[in-house]
């Protein structure tokens, strides 16, 4: 199992919109091959910061199966405009 970790810094004034869109985006990620589970946690110290943790069966399920899919384009359209700066995504085993 692979854990994807991303720190998400959301532009000020867009928290509600981000959370609304994330609920829509969750439907996309849970439908992907190799997806196991995920958590989105809001930072206590910094209001505009979240951590996204996604468990995948393999790194290929995330990097190829998800990121190269048409559904990823929908995910991107829903969420990527909220990030500042764009998140660094890391994988752990």
CNS distance restraints for C-alpha pairs under 8 A (distance, minus, plus):
assign (resid   1 and name CA) (resid  55 and name CA) 6.67 0.50 0.50
assign (resid   1 and name CA) (resid  56 and name CA) 5.81 0.50 0.50
assign (resid   1 and name CA) (resid  57 and name CA) 4.63 0.50 0.50
assign (resid   1 and name CA) (resid  58 and name CA) 5.95 0.50 0.50
assign (resid   1 and name CA) (resid  93 and name CA) 6.44 0.50 0.50
assign (resid   2 and name CA) (resid  55 and name CA) 5.67 0.50 0.50
assign (resid   2 and name CA) (resid  56 and name CA) 5.16 0.50 0.50
assign (resid   2 and name CA) (resid  57 and name CA) 6.06 0.50 0.50
assign (resid   2 and name CA) (resid  58 and name CA) 5.71 0.50 0.50
assign (resid   2 and name CA) (resid  59 and name CA) 6.09 0.50 0.50
assign (resid   2 and name CA) (resid  91 and name CA) 6.43 0.50 0.50
assign (resid   2 and name CA) (resid  92 and name CA) 5.70 0.50 0.50
assign (resid   2 and name CA) (resid  93 and name CA) 5.02 0.50 0.50
assign (resid   3 and name CA) (resid  53 and name CA) 6.64 0.50 0.50
assign (resid   3 and name CA) (resid  54 and name CA) 5.67 0.50 0.50
assign (resid   3 and name CA) (resid  55 and name CA) 4.61 0.50 0.50
assign (resid   3 and name CA) (resid  56 and name CA) 6.37 0.50 0.50
assign (resid   3 and name CA) (resid  91 and name CA) 5.46 0.50 0.50
assign (resid   3 and name CA) (resid  92 and name CA) 4.98 0.50 0.50
assign (resid   3 and name CA) (resid  93 and name CA) 6.25 0.50 0.50
assign (resid   4 and name CA) (resid  52 and name CA) 7.79 0.50 0.50
assign (resid   4 and name CA) (resid  53 and name CA) 5.63 0.50 0.50
assign (resid   4 and name CA) (resid  54 and name CA) 4.99 0.50 0.50
assign (resid   4 and name CA) (resid  55 and name CA) 6.24 0.50 0.50
assign (resid   4 and name CA) (resid  56 and name CA) 7.48 0.50 0.50
assign (resid   4 and name CA) (resid  89 and name CA) 6.80 0.50 0.50
assign (resid   4 and name CA) (resid  90 and name CA) 5.76 0.50 0.50
assign (resid   4 and name CA) (resid  91 and name CA) 4.56 0.50 0.50
assign (resid   4 and name CA) (resid  92 and name CA) 6.52 0.50 0.50
assign (resid   5 and name CA) (resid  51 and name CA) 7.14 0.50 0.50
assign (resid   5 and name CA) (resid  52 and name CA) 5.83 0.50 0.50
assign (resid   5 and name CA) (resid  53 and name CA) 4.90 0.50 0.50
assign (resid   5 and name CA) (resid  54 and name CA) 6.73 0.50 0.50
assign (resid   5 and name CA) (resid  89 and name CA) 5.71 0.50 0.50
assign (resid   5 and name CA) (resid  90 and name CA) 5.28 0.50 0.50
assign (resid   5 and name CA) (resid  91 and name CA) 6.17 0.50 0.50
assign (resid   5 and name CA) (resid  92 and name CA) 7.75 0.50 0.50
assign (resid   6 and name CA) (resid  51 and name CA) 5.76 0.50 0.50
assign (resid   6 and name CA) (resid  52 and name CA) 5.17 0.50 0.50
assign (resid   6 and name CA) (resid  53 and name CA) 6.74 0.50 0.50
assign (resid   6 and name CA) (resid  87 and name CA) 6.15 0.50 0.50
assign (resid   6 and name CA) (resid  88 and name CA) 6.03 0.50 0.50
assign (resid   6 and name CA) (resid  89 and name CA) 4.67 0.50 0.50
assign (resid   6 and name CA) (resid  90 and name CA) 6.59 0.50 0.50
assign (resid   7 and name CA) (resid  49 and name CA) 7.16 0.50 0.50
assign (resid   7 and name CA) (resid  50 and name CA) 5.93 0.50 0.50
assign (resid   7 and name CA) (resid  51 and name CA) 4.58 0.50 0.50
assign (resid   7 and name CA) (resid  52 and name CA) 6.40 0.50 0.50
assign (resid   7 and name CA) (resid  87 and name CA) 5.86 0.50 0.50
assign (resid   7 and name CA) (resid  88 and name CA) 6.92 0.50 0.50
assign (resid   7 and name CA) (resid  89 and name CA) 7.52 0.50 0.50
assign (resid   8 and name CA) (resid  49 and name CA) 5.67 0.50 0.50
assign (resid   8 and name CA) (resid  50 and name CA) 5.02 0.50 0.50
assign (resid   8 and name CA) (resid  51 and name CA) 5.86 0.50 0.50
assign (resid   8 and name CA) (resid  52 and name CA) 7.22 0.50 0.50
assign (resid   8 and name CA) (resid  83 and name CA) 6.47 0.50 0.50
assign (resid   8 and name CA) (resid  86 and name CA) 7.63 0.50 0.50
assign (resid   8 and name CA) (resid  87 and name CA) 5.65 0.50 0.50
assign (resid   9 and name CA) (resid  48 and name CA) 5.80 0.50 0.50
assign (resid   9 and name CA) (resid  49 and name CA) 4.62 0.50 0.50
assign (resid   9 and name CA) (resid  50 and name CA) 6.53 0.50 0.50
assign (resid   9 and name CA) (resid  83 and name CA) 5.56 0.50 0.50
assign (resid   9 and name CA) (resid  84 and name CA) 5.66 0.50 0.50
assign (resid   9 and name CA) (resid  85 and name CA) 6.61 0.50 0.50
assign (resid   9 and name CA) (resid  86 and name CA) 7.72 0.50 0.50
assign (resid   9 and name CA) (resid  87 and name CA) 7.26 0.50 0.50
assign (resid  10 and name CA) (resid  14 and name CA) 6.83 0.50 0.50
assign (resid  10 and name CA) (resid  15 and name CA) 6.70 0.50 0.50
assign (resid  10 and name CA) (resid  18 and name CA) 7.66 0.50 0.50
assign (resid  10 and name CA) (resid  48 and name CA) 5.16 0.50 0.50
assign (resid  10 and name CA) (resid  49 and name CA) 6.18 0.50 0.50
assign (resid  10 and name CA) (resid  50 and name CA) 7.91 0.50 0.50
assign (resid  10 and name CA) (resid  82 and name CA) 5.38 0.50 0.50
assign (resid  10 and name CA) (resid  83 and name CA) 4.83 0.50 0.50
assign (resid  10 and name CA) (resid  84 and name CA) 5.91 0.50 0.50
assign (resid  11 and name CA) (resid  15 and name CA) 7.57 0.50 0.50
assign (resid  11 and name CA) (resid  48 and name CA) 6.99 0.50 0.50
assign (resid  11 and name CA) (resid  82 and name CA) 5.73 0.50 0.50
assign (resid  11 and name CA) (resid  83 and name CA) 6.05 0.50 0.50
assign (resid  11 and name CA) (resid  84 and name CA) 5.72 0.50 0.50
assign (resid  12 and name CA) (resid  48 and name CA) 6.60 0.50 0.50
assign (resid  14 and name CA) (resid  18 and name CA) 6.01 0.50 0.50
assign (resid  14 and name CA) (resid  82 and name CA) 6.94 0.50 0.50
assign (resid  15 and name CA) (resid  19 and name CA) 6.16 0.50 0.50
assign (resid  15 and name CA) (resid  48 and name CA) 6.85 0.50 0.50
assign (resid  16 and name CA) (resid  20 and name CA) 6.13 0.50 0.50
assign (resid  17 and name CA) (resid  21 and name CA) 6.10 0.50 0.50
assign (resid  18 and name CA) (resid  22 and name CA) 5.93 0.50 0.50
assign (resid  18 and name CA) (resid  79 and name CA) 6.77 0.50 0.50
assign (resid  18 and name CA) (resid  82 and name CA) 6.54 0.50 0.50
assign (resid  19 and name CA) (resid  23 and name CA) 6.40 0.50 0.50
assign (resid  20 and name CA) (resid  24 and name CA) 6.90 0.50 0.50
assign (resid  21 and name CA) (resid  25 and name CA) 6.17 0.50 0.50
assign (resid  21 and name CA) (resid  78 and name CA) 5.77 0.50 0.50
assign (resid  21 and name CA) (resid  79 and name CA) 6.65 0.50 0.50
assign (resid  22 and name CA) (resid  26 and name CA) 6.01 0.50 0.50
assign (resid  22 and name CA) (resid  78 and name CA) 7.36 0.50 0.50
assign (resid  22 and name CA) (resid  79 and name CA) 6.88 0.50 0.50
assign (resid  23 and name CA) (resid  27 and name CA) 7.20 0.50 0.50
assign (resid  24 and name CA) (resid  28 and name CA) 7.41 0.50 0.50
assign (resid  24 and name CA) (resid  78 and name CA) 7.87 0.50 0.50
assign (resid  25 and name CA) (resid  29 and name CA) 6.64 0.50 0.50
assign (resid  25 and name CA) (resid  74 and name CA) 7.82 0.50 0.50
assign (resid  25 and name CA) (resid  75 and name CA) 5.56 0.50 0.50
assign (resid  25 and name CA) (resid  78 and name CA) 6.67 0.50 0.50
assign (resid  25 and name CA) (resid  79 and name CA) 7.71 0.50 0.50
assign (resid  26 and name CA) (resid  30 and name CA) 6.13 0.50 0.50
assign (resid  27 and name CA) (resid  31 and name CA) 6.54 0.50 0.50
assign (resid  28 and name CA) (resid  32 and name CA) 6.95 0.50 0.50
assign (resid  28 and name CA) (resid  71 and name CA) 6.52 0.50 0.50
assign (resid  28 and name CA) (resid  72 and name CA) 7.91 0.50 0.50
assign (resid  28 and name CA) (resid  74 and name CA) 7.99 0.50 0.50
assign (resid  28 and name CA) (resid  75 and name CA) 6.92 0.50 0.50
assign (resid  29 and name CA) (resid  35 and name CA) 7.11 0.50 0.50
assign (resid  29 and name CA) (resid  66 and name CA) 7.86 0.50 0.50
assign (resid  30 and name CA) (resid  35 and name CA) 6.12 0.50 0.50
assign (resid  30 and name CA) (resid  36 and name CA) 7.70 0.50 0.50
assign (resid  30 and name CA) (resid  37 and name CA) 7.40 0.50 0.50
assign (resid  31 and name CA) (resid  35 and name CA) 7.36 0.50 0.50
assign (resid  32 and name CA) (resid  65 and name CA) 7.58 0.50 0.50
assign (resid  32 and name CA) (resid  66 and name CA) 6.55 0.50 0.50
assign (resid  33 and name CA) (resid  61 and name CA) 6.52 0.50 0.50
assign (resid  33 and name CA) (resid  65 and name CA) 6.96 0.50 0.50
assign (resid  33 and name CA) (resid  66 and name CA) 7.81 0.50 0.50
assign (resid  34 and name CA) (resid  56 and name CA) 5.39 0.50 0.50
assign (resid  34 and name CA) (resid  57 and name CA) 4.92 0.50 0.50
assign (resid  34 and name CA) (resid  58 and name CA) 6.78 0.50 0.50
assign (resid  34 and name CA) (resid  61 and name CA) 5.28 0.50 0.50
assign (resid  34 and name CA) (resid  62 and name CA) 7.62 0.50 0.50
assign (resid  35 and name CA) (resid  54 and name CA) 7.76 0.50 0.50
assign (resid  35 and name CA) (resid  55 and name CA) 6.43 0.50 0.50
assign (resid  35 and name CA) (resid  56 and name CA) 4.75 0.50 0.50
assign (resid  35 and name CA) (resid  57 and name CA) 6.51 0.50 0.50
assign (resid  35 and name CA) (resid  61 and name CA) 7.40 0.50 0.50
assign (resid  35 and name CA) (resid  62 and name CA) 7.94 0.50 0.50
assign (resid  36 and name CA) (resid  54 and name CA) 7.54 0.50 0.50
assign (resid  36 and name CA) (resid  55 and name CA) 5.24 0.50 0.50
assign (resid  36 and name CA) (resid  56 and name CA) 5.35 0.50 0.50
assign (resid  36 and name CA) (resid  57 and name CA) 6.72 0.50 0.50
assign (resid  37 and name CA) (resid  54 and name CA) 5.82 0.50 0.50
assign (resid  37 and name CA) (resid  55 and name CA) 5.21 0.50 0.50
assign (resid  37 and name CA) (resid  56 and name CA) 7.37 0.50 0.50
assign (resid  38 and name CA) (resid  52 and name CA) 7.26 0.50 0.50
assign (resid  38 and name CA) (resid  53 and name CA) 5.38 0.50 0.50
assign (resid  38 and name CA) (resid  54 and name CA) 4.19 0.50 0.50
assign (resid  38 and name CA) (resid  55 and name CA) 6.07 0.50 0.50
assign (resid  39 and name CA) (resid  52 and name CA) 5.86 0.50 0.50
assign (resid  39 and name CA) (resid  53 and name CA) 5.19 0.50 0.50
assign (resid  39 and name CA) (resid  54 and name CA) 6.56 0.50 0.50
assign (resid  40 and name CA) (resid  50 and name CA) 6.70 0.50 0.50
assign (resid  40 and name CA) (resid  51 and name CA) 5.77 0.50 0.50
assign (resid  40 and name CA) (resid  52 and name CA) 4.61 0.50 0.50
assign (resid  40 and name CA) (resid  53 and name CA) 6.46 0.50 0.50
assign (resid  41 and name CA) (resid  50 and name CA) 5.43 0.50 0.50
assign (resid  41 and name CA) (resid  51 and name CA) 5.29 0.50 0.50
assign (resid  41 and name CA) (resid  52 and name CA) 6.58 0.50 0.50
assign (resid  42 and name CA) (resid  47 and name CA) 7.52 0.50 0.50
assign (resid  42 and name CA) (resid  48 and name CA) 7.97 0.50 0.50
assign (resid  42 and name CA) (resid  49 and name CA) 6.19 0.50 0.50
assign (resid  42 and name CA) (resid  50 and name CA) 4.40 0.50 0.50
assign (resid  42 and name CA) (resid  51 and name CA) 6.62 0.50 0.50
assign (resid  43 and name CA) (resid  47 and name CA) 6.31 0.50 0.50
assign (resid  43 and name CA) (resid  48 and name CA) 7.55 0.50 0.50
assign (resid  43 and name CA) (resid  49 and name CA) 5.38 0.50 0.50
assign (resid  43 and name CA) (resid  50 and name CA) 5.41 0.50 0.50
assign (resid  43 and name CA) (resid  51 and name CA) 7.38 0.50 0.50
assign (resid  56 and name CA) (resid  61 and name CA) 6.54 0.50 0.50
assign (resid  56 and name CA) (resid  62 and name CA) 6.63 0.50 0.50
assign (resid  57 and name CA) (resid  61 and name CA) 6.75 0.50 0.50
assign (resid  58 and name CA) (resid  62 and name CA) 7.07 0.50 0.50
assign (resid  59 and name CA) (resid  63 and name CA) 6.06 0.50 0.50
assign (resid  59 and name CA) (resid  91 and name CA) 7.56 0.50 0.50
assign (resid  60 and name CA) (resid  64 and name CA) 5.12 0.50 0.50
assign (resid  60 and name CA) (resid  65 and name CA) 6.36 0.50 0.50
assign (resid  61 and name CA) (resid  65 and name CA) 4.62 0.50 0.50
assign (resid  61 and name CA) (resid  66 and name CA) 6.20 0.50 0.50
assign (resid  62 and name CA) (resid  66 and name CA) 4.97 0.50 0.50
assign (resid  62 and name CA) (resid  67 and name CA) 6.33 0.50 0.50
assign (resid  63 and name CA) (resid  67 and name CA) 5.25 0.50 0.50
assign (resid  63 and name CA) (resid  68 and name CA) 7.24 0.50 0.50
assign (resid  64 and name CA) (resid  68 and name CA) 5.21 0.50 0.50
assign (resid  64 and name CA) (resid  69 and name CA) 7.64 0.50 0.50
assign (resid  65 and name CA) (resid  69 and name CA) 6.19 0.50 0.50
assign (resid  66 and name CA) (resid  71 and name CA) 7.37 0.50 0.50
assign (resid  66 and name CA) (resid  72 and name CA) 6.00 0.50 0.50
assign (resid  67 and name CA) (resid  72 and name CA) 5.46 0.50 0.50
assign (resid  68 and name CA) (resid  72 and name CA) 6.81 0.50 0.50
assign (resid  69 and name CA) (resid  73 and name CA) 7.16 0.50 0.50
assign (resid  70 and name CA) (resid  74 and name CA) 6.99 0.50 0.50
assign (resid  71 and name CA) (resid  75 and name CA) 6.35 0.50 0.50
assign (resid  72 and name CA) (resid  76 and name CA) 5.97 0.50 0.50
assign (resid  73 and name CA) (resid  77 and name CA) 6.15 0.50 0.50
assign (resid  74 and name CA) (resid  78 and name CA) 6.24 0.50 0.50
assign (resid  75 and name CA) (resid  79 and name CA) 6.21 0.50 0.50
assign (resid  75 and name CA) (resid  80 and name CA) 7.87 0.50 0.50
assign (resid  76 and name CA) (resid  80 and name CA) 5.11 0.50 0.50
assign (resid  76 and name CA) (resid  81 and name CA) 8.00 0.50 0.50
assign (resid  77 and name CA) (resid  81 and name CA) 7.35 0.50 0.50
assign (resid  79 and name CA) (resid  83 and name CA) 7.63 0.50 0.50
assign (resid  80 and name CA) (resid  86 and name CA) 7.76 0.50 0.50
assign (resid  83 and name CA) (resid  87 and name CA) 7.03 0.50 0.50
